[in-house]
Amino acid sequence: MRRTFNKFFASRLAAPLLYLVAFGWGLGRSIQMNGGNYLEFIVPGIIALSAMTTSFGAVGTNLNMSRLYHKTLDEYLIAPISASAFVLGKVLAGVVRGLIASLIILVLAFLFGAHLVLNGWFFLVVLLNCFLFSALGAVTAMVVNSHEDMANFSTFVILPMSFLCGTFFSLERLPAVFGSVINVLPLTHASYLLRSLTSGQGMLPLSLAVLAVYAAVFFTAAVVAVRRVR
């Protein structure tokens, strides 16, 4: 990562900067959300979104390529390490990248004039969000059998979550049926939590529990998938 940090930093900077310019300085100046400006509403959603895409991509794409094309996964599988240790290492690598991407957005948000309340719970939620999507990336990489299938998973699962899970607008505006489905998804609860914390409203225990359950399930599934390959 030290060798490619400049490229990583630039790629993580581009999309959030465009979002903040368009929705913060542009559209956001004329919109009020939940008693505050739209910039402060959207920043937590962008952080949750960026943490998801960065963590998932960092683990999923690399591990999938390692397993199917480069064949370097075989070296790990014959090494004297447990499946859980291997998965944990991959997941933590994704977490590091997700946290860096989130911090970049946070710095940009303050430069754009956002007023956010930050505490230890905020960073714990970001970390948990990065962890569960890194673990999901590991599961997906071990299950799908081609790079195209990996891209399809991102198109049909990750991309819809990016726009529908309360990142850019309130779910109260959606029909009840769609809202009920979206409220089951992990990114929705990450957005709820980060928005509640940064606005000073405090922790949402149910949403935190949902994220913790998703993280445990995805990590366990990834370990099982690696053991099956062995």
Helices and strands as residue ranges (DSSP letters): H 5-19, I 20-26, G 27-30, E 32-33, E 36-37, H 38-65, I 66-70, H 73-77, H 83-111, H 120-143, H 147-153, I 154-158, H 159-164, G 171-173, H 176-182, H 186-198, H 205-229
